[in-house]
Amino acid sequence: MSDALLPSIHDPSDMRRLSEPELTRLAGEIRRLIMDVVSRNGGHLASNLGVVELTIALHRVFRSPEDAIVWDVGHQCYAHKILTGRADAFATLRMQGGVSGFPQPEESPHDVVQTGHASTAISCALGMLTGRRMRGDQGKVVAVVGDGALTGGLALAGLNNAGHAGKNLIIVLNDNAMSIGRNVGAFSSYLSRLIMSRFYQIFRRRFDTTLQRMPVFRQSVTDSVVRLKKVLKALLFKDTMFGDLGLRYVGPVDGHDIRSLTRILRSVRNADGPVVVHVATRKGKGYPLAERDPTRFHGVTPFSLMDGSVEESTRLTFSEAFARFMVETAQRDPRVVGITAAMMDGTGLRAMAQRFPDRVFDAGIAEDHAVTFSAGLALSGMRPVVAIYSTFMQRAVDQVIHDVALPRLPVVFALDRAGMVSGDGETHQGIFDVGLFAGVPGLALFAPATRGELIQGLDWALSQNGPVMVRYPKAVCGPELAELAAPLEAGRGVFARFLQSEVLLISVGALLPQVLVAAHQLNLAGISADIYNLRFIAPLDSDYLLSVLRLYRRVVVVEEASPRGGVGERVCRILQDTNMTSVEVTCLSAGEGFPGIGTRDQLLIRAGLDGPSIARRVRSLCEDSGSRLIAHGLA
């Protein structure tokens, strides 16, 4: 459209010249762009549609990047990116080499900090503000926090510290009654009561307006008026928790009224001390399907804007297999309960919750609490299964070690999204759980390659008297092999292919399909390779593993995890401890850094973990050593 406003917005300063009607038009254009791109690329839809007017108002009042805007989680930053010079590139959202779906300082100075996990913004913003003031920098710092983030203890700790510090931190509380799913817990109910207190807010504004029109009062009369307002507020609405913590509370404000938002933000811009601006928004605003079902349209794959439909896959994913297992197991065993941290749908626990609503618990965005809560359930004789993404389990390392592993409690951890994760970039990659948890005494770590192994592993985990982690990716289940039907033996794997070759490929978890492809390509090149499916990352039966390793001259470990503390390092240590120098070990892993944006297949290719790349690496190793192996390992 020739009169479109968005093409003229290259920087927030361009937007500040627009009139209020033009800003409303601009909001509509931003929404249409977000819907168009997310429907094609996938991404976070409902949350971004809900903050368009809020983002416009923030950039009208604050001068980014001189004023820092810190987005909690960051999944709602699409409008921010569009207004800060990335509208033309927005079509590449979540694509390899394209615009990140989260704040990314490498993209723009307007993204002041990289975020992707919830509840961090208040603490980070307070630290930034403190540091700026120590350097004499007078720039403002704003933390934009969703109400769901306040279910996390870190956010509450930040609020407590902000109130104590007394610095002029501005916290914008974006309240849409949602995190990913419907918010749970007392804090959500508390914010709902604040939202319903609009009567007091309307009364206060009208009272103040009337007072400003009257002649100047003597100080005694003014003091009486202030006391009257406090009395009325006490009668109509009790002081907020924020006030008790030392933060001034303003709101609630209509989060889709640009004029009101701008007026309120301007009034608090130079506030003396910390302030919370409570903004009420509607998730999915402007797209009726997302407004009616914001949970479904939180994080989406490509879909039809017309009816919201997605192309259904007939291939079973690990998450779907887990969901079915939990329902079937709950039917057999009344002790089995499910726990998640605001990921009911993503982890697959929704199906169990629908069948057994009293046996599934959503702890909110509080992974540490979810883990220790599960410890209490286990102590009471229940069999808890904690379903949390690998990247978010990083937030509960101490609880896993201290509250579950140390007392050897029978808690099962289902680590979804382990390994490479599509679309979300560096903050969501599940490649560190092996290094974090494989060395914890008494904690078993199981990595299934197929649906059958996943079911076996979960059944085995629920039969144990100590904690077990089962890690699996956001991917379809690998093909079933007859060899993998062998019963589980703790610490031992099984051969998926055994020809008594000189090369052994150790496959860890869901990379087995890629390793099978590599073995086939090596065979075509005249190189025979056996495949050992590890199954157990921990414990490792060292004696049994040594008996396997002794059969080979060259071993290649293939794992979808960081090399530090990974399986490859542990295999090398076992060989070193036994002085077995006849075996050469090569480790192929997810690499040393933080994997960026891309599909899982693209990320595997980038790391050299796809089938052809594995085959090329093995051929190169064989050529470098002067070995040219043929079938059955005969030189």
N, C-alpha and C positions, 0 to 999 in steps of 0.2 A: 504494500500500500504506500503510495507516494507521500502521504502525510504522516507516515509512521514516525514516532519519536525516538524509538530505540536506536536506529542507526546513527543518531546525532549524539549519543551518550558514549563518550570514550573515557570519561573520568567522572567521579561524583560531582565535581564542580559544574559540569554541564547540566546536571539534573537540578541544581539549586536555582537555576534561572527560570524554571518552569512554574506555571501557575498551578493552583490546586486542581482545577479540572484537567490540566495536562498531566499532572502527576497521577490522577486516577486512570487516565488513558494509558500512561506508561505502565502502571501496575498490571493492567489487562494484557499489554503486549508482552511483559515479562512472563506472565502466567502461560500465555500461549506458547512462547518459546520453550519454557520448561516442559510443558506437556508434550510438545512435539518431539523434543530431543529424548526425553526419558522414555517415551513410548517406543522409540527406535533403539535406544542404547541400553535401556534399563537404568535403574538408579533409585534414589529416594524421592518419591513424588509428593505424598501427602504432607510431609513436614515442610517441604520447600514452598508448596502452594500456600501454606498457612502463614508464612512470615514475609510475604512480599511487601505489604504496606509498612510493616515494622522495619524492614531493611531500608526502604526508601526514607523513612523518617530518621533513622539512625544516621544515614549519610547526608541528610540535610542539616542535621544539627552538629554532628561531629566531623572533624576534618581528618579523615583517614589519609595516610598512615601516621600523621603527626599525633592524632588521637588514635589509640589502639583499640580495636574491636576484637575481642576474644570470643570465638564461638565454641560453646561447649558441645562436645561430640564433633560438630562441624558438618554433619550430614544435611543441615538446613542452610548451607551457605551458597546455594545456586544463584539466588537473586543478588547476593553480595558480589559474586564473581562477575555476573553480567553487568553490574553497575560500575565495576572497577576495571573496565577495559578488556573483558574477555568474552563479550557478546559474540564477536565474529568467530571465535574459536570454540564456542560452547557446543557446537555440533559434534566435537570430538570427545565429549564428556565420557569418562571412564574407559576410553579406548587407549590402546597401547600408544604412548607418545603424546596423548591428548590431555585434556583438562581433567584434573583430579576431581573426584566427587567430595573431597574434603579440603579444608584449608591447606595450602601448600606454599610456604614462603619462597620456594624456588620459582614458582609461577609469577608471584606478584608481591611487592612490598606491602600491599594491603592485607595479605594473609600473614599476620604477625607471628603466628605460632602454628605448627602442624598439630592437628588434633584428629582423633578418630574414636576415642573412648570417652565415656560419659563421666560427669561429675568433677572434671579437672579444672574448669575455667575459672572458678572463683579463686582457688589457691594460686593458680598461675597468674591471673590478673592482679591479685594483691601483691605478689612478688614483683611483677613488672612495675606496678605503681610505686612500690617502696624503692626499688632500684632507680627509677626515673627521678624521684624526688631527691634521692641521695646525690644524683649527678646534676641537680638543678634544672632538670627538664620538667616543664609545667604542662606537658601534654596530658590529656585525659585518658583514662583507661576504663573501658566498658566491658563487662562480662555478660554475654547473652546466654542465659541458662534456661533449659526446659524444665518444666515441673517434674518430669520423670527423673531428671538428674538429681533432684533433691532427695530421692530415695536412697542415694548412695552416701555412705558415711563421709567420704572425702569432701563432698559439697557442704555437708553440715559442719565439718571441721573448718572449712574455709569461711563459712558464715560466722562462726564463733570467733575466729581469729580476726576477721575483718571488723567486727564490732568492737573487739578489744583494741585493735590498732588505731581506729578512729580516723583513718585516711579517707579522702574523698573518692572512694571507689564507687562506681555506678554499676549496679547489678540489675539487668533487665530480666525479669522472670517471665518467660514466655509460657503461659499456662494454657494448654489445649486439652488438659485432662488425659493426656496420652504420653507414653514414651514410645515404644514400638506397638505394644498392645495397650489395652486400657490400664491405666495406672492402678496400683494396689497400695494398700496400707493407710495408716493414719494420716500421713502428710498429705496424701491426695484428698482425703476428706476435709482436712483443715483448709486447703486452698479452695475447695469447693465452697466452704462456708464464707471465705473471704469474697469470692466472686458474687455470692448471693447477697452481700452487704451493700449493694448498689444504692439502697435507700439512704444509707448514711453518707455515701460519697456525693449523691445528688444534693442532699440537705446541706452538706458542708460547703459545696461550691456556691449554692444560692445564698447561704448565710454570709460567706466571705464577700460575695459581690455586693450584697445589701450593705454590709458594714463599710465597704470602701466608698460608698456613695454618701455616707453620713459625715457630718462635721467631725473634726478632730476631737477625739475623746481625751479627757484627763487620764493620767496614767492609772489612777485607781479604777476608773471605769473600764479602761482597756484590759487591766488585769482581771476584772470581773467577767468580761466577755470571754477571755481565754479560759478561765475556770469553767464558765458555762459550757463552752465547747467540749471541754474535757468531760464534764458531767454527762452531757448528751451522748458523747461517744461511748462512755462507760455503760450508759443505759442501753444504747442501740447496738453497740458492737464493742466487744472487749478489745483491749490492746493486743496487738499482734505479737507472735513469737519473735518476729524480726525486731520489734521495738525492745523486747526483753533482752535481745542479744546486743543491743546498742546500735541498730541500724534504723534509719528513718524509713518508714513505709509510705509509698504513694501508689494509689490505685484502688480498685482495678480500673484499667483503661481499656477501651475498645481497641483491640489490636488491628482493626481494619479501617480505622478512622485516621487518616494521615494528619488531618488538622489537629486532632486531640493529641495524637502521639507526639507531633512536633512541639506543640505547646508544653506538654509535660516534660519532654526531654530537655527543652531549652530551660525550663525552670529548675531542673536538677543539675544542669551542666556544671554550674559553679557552686554546688552544694558544699556546705561545710560539714564534712564527715560522710560516712558511707550511707548509701541510700539504695533501697530496693524499689524498682518500678514494676509493678505487677500488671502485666499485659495479658488480656484474654484474647486468644485467637482460635480460629477453627481450622483444624487439620484438614487438608484437601480443598481448601477454599477455592471456589471457581470451577471445580470439576465435580459435578454431582455424584458420580460413582465413588470418588475418593472421599467426599464428605460423608456419604452414607456408610462407607466401609474403610475407614482410614488405616486399619490394621493391615488389610489385604494390600493396600496401595502404599504401604510404608516403603519397603524395599522391593522393587519389582524387576522382573525380566521384561524384555520387549513385549508389548501388548498392543491390542487394537484400541485406539482412542474412542472409536465408535461405541463399542460395547464392553470394553475392558477385558476381552477374552485373550488368552494366551494359547500358543500351540502346545498341546499336551504331548508329553513324551511317554512312550510305552516302556521305557527302560527304567528299572527300579533304581533309585538312589540309595545311598547308605542311610541318609536321614529318614527316608520313607521306610526302609527295612527296620530301622530302630523303632519308629513309631508303631509299626505293626507288632514288633516283639513286645513292646511295653504293654499294649492292650491285651495280648494273648497271655503274657506272664501275670499280669494283674488279675486276670480271671482265675488263674490257678492258685496264686499265692496272695492271700490278703495282707501279708506283711509288706509287700512291695509298694513303695511310694515314689512319686516323681517330684523332683525339685528343679526349678530353673530360675534364672535371673533376668526377667523381662524378655525372654526368648521363647515363649510358649509355642509359637508357630514355627519359628526357624528351626528349633531343635526337634520338632515333631511330637512334643508332649500334648499338643492340643487334642489329639484323638483320645488319649488316655483321660484327659480332663473332662471330655464330654461324656465318657462312659463312667468314670469314677471321680466325680468332682471333689469329693472329700479326701482324695488320696493324691492330689497333685497340688503343689504349692509354688506360687510365684513370689520370690523374695524381693522383687523389684530390681533396680539396677544396683545390686549389692552382692557381687559374687562372693566376697569374703563372708558376709552374713549367711549366704546360701550354703556354703561349705560347713560352717560351724553349726548352723541349724541342722544340717544332715547328720552331723556328729551326734547331736542330741537325740535325733530320731533313732539312730543306730543304738545308742545307749539304752533306749527304751524298748528294744527288741524288734524294731522295724528294719526293713531292708531298703534303704534309700538309694535311688539312682539319680545322680546329679547331672543334668544335661546342660552343658555350657560350651560355647565355642572355645577353641584352643586359645585364640588371642585374648579372650576375656578371662580365661583361667589364670593367666599371668597375674591378675589382680588379686589372687587368693593363694599365692604360694605359701605364705606363712601359715594360713589356716589348714591347708592340706598337710603340711609337715607337722605342725604343733597339735592341731585339734583332731586329726584323723589318723595319720600314719604313726605318730608316737604312741598313742594308746591302742594301735592296731584295730581300728574299728572297721566293720564290714560295710564300707561305703563304696558304691560303684560310681565312677566318673565316666560319663559318655562325652568325649571330646570331639564334637562336631567341628567341621571346617579346619581339621588338622592338615598341615602342608600348605600348598599353594592355593590361594583364594582369588577367585575372579573378581575384577572390577573395583574393589574397594582400596587397593593399593597398599602402601607400606604398613599402615596402622593395623591392618586386619590379617596379615599373613600368620598362619599357624605353624611356624617352623621352629619355635623355641621350646615347646613343651618337652621334647625328649631330653634336651640338655638340662632343663629345670627339674624334671621329675624322675628321670631314669635312675639317678643315684640315691633317691630317698629310700632308706632301709625299710623293708617290709612292704613297699608299694610295688605291685605288679603293673607292668605297662604292656598292653597287648595291641597289636596292629593287624587287623584283618585285611585280607586281600579280596574277599568275596562276601556276598550276602551270607553264604553258608558259614564262613568263618566268623562273621560278625555275630551270628546267632549262637554259634558254639562258644565264642568268647564271652558273650553276655551271660549265657547260662552258667559257664564256668565261674565267672566273676561273682554271681549271686550265690554260688555254693561255697565260697571261700569265707574264712574267718577274719580276713584282713582286707585292706583297701585294694581296689583294682581300677586302673584307668584303661579305657578302650578308645583308641584314637582312630579317626577315619575322616576322609576329606569330603568336601562338597562336590561330589562326583557320582556318576553311575557306578553300580557294583560291577566288579570284574567278572569275567566268565568263570563258571564253575568248572573245576577240574576234579577228576576222580581221585587224584592223589591228595587233594586237600580235604577229603572226607575223613581222613585218619583222625582218631580221637586226640584231643589236646593232651600234651604232657608239659607240665610247667617248665619253662626255660628252654624248650626244644621246638624246633621247626620241623618242616617236612620238605622232601625234594619234590618240586613241581616238574622237574625233568632230570633224569639221571642216566648218563651214557658213559660214565667213568672217563670224563674228559680231563684235560690239563687246566682248563679254565673253569672257575666257579663264579657264577653271578649270585650274590646274596641279595635277595629282593626283600625290602622292608615294606610291609603293608600294601597299600593300594597301588603301588607302582608295578605290581606284578604284570599287568597287561603290557606296559612299556618294556619290561624285561623280556617277556615272551617274544615280542616283536624283534628286540635286539638279538636274541638267540637265533631266531629264524634267519635274520639277515646275515649273521655270522656264519651260520651253516651254509648259506648260499656262497659265502666267500671262502669256504673250505676250513672254517674254524669251528670246532665243536665246543659248546659251552653247556655245562650243567647249571641248573637253577635250584637254589636252596631258599625256600620261603621261610623267613625267620620266625614269624608269628610273635614270639615274645621278645620285646626289647629289654624288658627286665621282668623277672630275673633271667639271666643267661646261664644255662648249664654249661660252665666252662669246659668241663671234661668232655662232654658230648660234642660241643662245638669244636674242640681240638681234634676229636676223632674224625670229624668231617673235614676240617682244614688240612689235615695230613695227607689227604688224597689228592691235593692239587699243588701245582707249581705257582699258579697265579689266581688271586682272588680279587674280585671287584665288588665292593659294597655299594649298593644303590639305595639311597634314602632321601625322602622328601622332608628334610629337616636341616637345621643348621649343623655344620660339621663339628662345632664346639660342643663336646659332651655327647656326640652322636654315636651311632652304632659303629661306624668306621673306626673312630678313636678307641672304642672299647675292644674291638677285634684286634687292633694293633697292640693294645696293652696286654691282652691275653697271650698273644704270640711272643711279645717281649718278655713277659714274666716267665714263660717256659723256655726261652732261648731257642725258639723254633725259627731259624733264619732261612730255612729252605723255601718258605712261602712268601711271595711278593704280594703285598696288599695295596690296592688303589681304592680311594674313597670318592664316590660321586655323590654330591649332596646339593642342597638348595643354595649353597654358596655362603660367603661371609657377610654380605650386606643385607639390606632390607629390600626384598623383591618389590617392584613397583606395580604399575597398573598393567593389566592384561587379562586375558582369559587364562584359565588354568593350563590349557594346552600351550598357549603362548609362553607362559611363565616356565613351564617345564622345558620347552625348547630353549629358552634363554639360559636356563641353568644347565642345559646339556643332559636332561633327564628323560627326554623322549626316546623312543626306541631307536631311530636311526642315529641319534647322537651317541647313545650308549654303545651301539655297534661300532661306530667310527672310533670311539675312544679305545675300545678293546682291540680293534685291528691295529691301531697305532701302537699300543703297548706291546702287542705281539711282534710287530715289525721292528720296534726299537730294540727288543731283546734278542732279535735274530731268530725268534721262534716262529715257525710256520706250522700251525697245528692242523691236523686233518681229523676226520671222524674217529671217534674212540680214543682220541688223545695220542695217536702214534705220530712221532715226528718224521 
